[in-house]
Amino acid sequence: MTREVKVIMEGVTSGVEEDRITVKTEGLYDYRNGKHFIRFEESLEGTNQITNNILKISQHQVHLIKKGAMNTTMIFDLKEDSQITYQTPYGGLVFQVNTKELVVKEYLNEIQVNLNYALFSNGKHLSDNQTRIEIRSK
């Protein structure tokens, strides 16, 4: 994998209504201690605000750390649920993440991650979510 990479994240949320989000950007890749690290920036839609992101990917866990316009650390782990606080410009929201599927495929010049998870708030099911992440050599 090259240091400079393309990052594609596609997410589908199913709840009251279906919502699709696609992020296509460029980032920096590093591999250390058995984990893939990808740093990239994301623009908050409709604003000039930037969120700095770090993805940490291993075979059994994915961390997504966001700092800037939105702040949160999301942990996807098949062994245990995680709790996140999602800080937005309008205040904080607390969610529980139940990871149902986490598949990481590693190739010479590409990493693919498929996540399937549910979000809960105060024990109430909010949505089912699917996220596909592709990291490709530039």
VOZASE-873907 format. One record per residue (C-alpha): residue in three letters; y, z, x. Coordinates in steps of 0.2 Angstrom, whole numbers. Example, Ala and Ser with C-alpha at 12.3 -4.5 7.8 and 13.67 -1.06 7.14 Angstrom:
2
SEMAR    r      v      w      u
SEMAR  ALA    -22     39     62
SEMAR  SER     -5     36     68
This chain:
138
SEMAR    r      v      w      u
SEMAR  MET      0      0      0
SEMAR  THR     17     -4      6
SEMAR  ARG     31      9      7
SEMAR  GLU     42     -1     -5
SEMAR  VAL     33     -3    -22
SEMAR  LYS     36     -9    -40
SEMAR  VAL     34      4    -53
SEMAR  ILE     29     -1    -71
SEMAR  MET     27     13    -84
SEMAR  GLU     22      9   -102
SEMAR  GLY     21     22   -115
SEMAR  VAL     16     22   -134
SEMAR  THR     19     37   -144
SEMAR  SER     10     39   -161
SEMAR  GLY     17     52   -173
SEMAR  VAL     28     50   -188
SEMAR  GLU     32     33   -182
SEMAR  GLU     26     23   -167
SEMAR  ASP     38     22   -152
SEMAR  ARG     36     11   -136
SEMAR  ILE     44     13   -120
SEMAR  THR     43      2   -104
SEMAR  VAL     51      7    -87
SEMAR  LYS     51     -7    -74
SEMAR  THR     59     -2    -57
SEMAR  GLU     56     -1    -39
SEMAR  GLY     52     15    -28
SEMAR  LEU     46     22    -12
SEMAR  TYR     27     26     -9
SEMAR  ASP     19     39      2
SEMAR  TYR      2     46      4
SEMAR  ARG     -2     63     11
SEMAR  ASN    -14     77      8
SEMAR  GLY    -25     67     -3
SEMAR  LYS    -11     63    -15
SEMAR  HIS      0     47    -19
SEMAR  PHE     19     51    -20
SEMAR  ILE     30     38    -28
SEMAR  ARG     49     41    -29
SEMAR  PHE     60     30    -41
SEMAR  GLU     75     31    -52
SEMAR  GLU     77     28    -70
SEMAR  SER     92     25    -80
SEMAR  LEU     95     34    -97
SEMAR  GLU     96     21   -110
SEMAR  GLY    114     18   -116
SEMAR  THR    122     28   -102
SEMAR  ASN    126     26    -84
SEMAR  GLN    116     42    -80
SEMAR  ILE    102     41    -68
SEMAR  THR     86     52    -68
SEMAR  ASN     77     54    -51
SEMAR  ASN     58     54    -53
SEMAR  ILE     43     59    -42
SEMAR  LEU     25     55    -47
SEMAR  LYS     11     64    -38
SEMAR  ILE     -5     56    -42
SEMAR  SER    -23     62    -37
SEMAR  GLN    -40     59    -45
SEMAR  HIS    -39     74    -56
SEMAR  GLN    -21     77    -60
SEMAR  VAL     -4     68    -62
SEMAR  HIS     13     77    -60
SEMAR  LEU     29     68    -66
SEMAR  ILE     45     77    -60
SEMAR  LYS     61     71    -68
SEMAR  LYS     78     77    -61
SEMAR  GLY     95     71    -67
SEMAR  ALA    101     66    -84
SEMAR  MET     84     74    -90
SEMAR  ASN     74     88    -81
SEMAR  THR     56     92    -83
SEMAR  THR     40     93    -74
SEMAR  MET     25     86    -84
SEMAR  ILE      7     90    -78
SEMAR  PHE     -8     80    -84
SEMAR  ASP    -24     89    -80
SEMAR  LEU    -41     87    -89
SEMAR  LYS    -46    105    -85
SEMAR  GLU    -32    114    -93
SEMAR  ASP    -17    112   -105
SEMAR  SER      1    113    -98
SEMAR  GLN     17    119   -105
SEMAR  ILE     33    110   -101
SEMAR  THR     51    112   -104
SEMAR  TYR     60     96   -107
SEMAR  GLN     79     98   -103
SEMAR  THR     90     85   -111
SEMAR  PRO    109     84   -111
SEMAR  TYR    107     92   -129
SEMAR  GLY     97    107   -124
SEMAR  GLY     79    112   -119
SEMAR  LEU     63    108   -129
SEMAR  VAL     46    117   -125
SEMAR  PHE     30    107   -127
SEMAR  GLN     12    109   -124
SEMAR  VAL      2     95   -116
SEMAR  ASN    -16     92   -120
SEMAR  THR    -23     79   -108
SEMAR  LYS    -38     70   -116
SEMAR  GLU    -40     56   -104
SEMAR  LEU    -34     53    -86
SEMAR  VAL    -41     38    -76
SEMAR  VAL    -34     34    -59
SEMAR  LYS    -40     17    -51
SEMAR  GLU    -35     14    -33
SEMAR  TYR    -35     -3    -25
SEMAR  LEU    -28     -9     -8
SEMAR  ASN    -11    -14    -15
SEMAR  GLU    -11     -6    -32
SEMAR  ILE    -14     10    -41
SEMAR  GLN    -17     11    -60
SEMAR  VAL    -16     26    -70
SEMAR  ASN    -21     28    -89
SEMAR  LEU    -16     44    -98
SEMAR  ASN    -20     49   -116
SEMAR  TYR    -13     65   -121
SEMAR  ALA     -6     75   -136
SEMAR  LEU     10     84   -137
SEMAR  PHE     12    101   -147
SEMAR  SER     26    112   -151
SEMAR  ASN     23    130   -156
SEMAR  GLY      5    125   -160
SEMAR  LYS     10    111   -171
SEMAR  HIS      3     93   -166
SEMAR  LEU     18     82   -164
SEMAR  SER     11     66   -157
SEMAR  ASP     -3     57   -148
SEMAR  ASN      3     47   -133
SEMAR  GLN     -4     34   -121
SEMAR  THR      4     30   -104
SEMAR  ARG     -1     16    -92
SEMAR  ILE      7     17    -75
SEMAR  GLU      5      3    -62
SEMAR  ILE     11      5    -44
SEMAR  ARG     11    -11    -34
SEMAR  SER     15    -16    -16
SEMAR  LYS     32    -26    -16
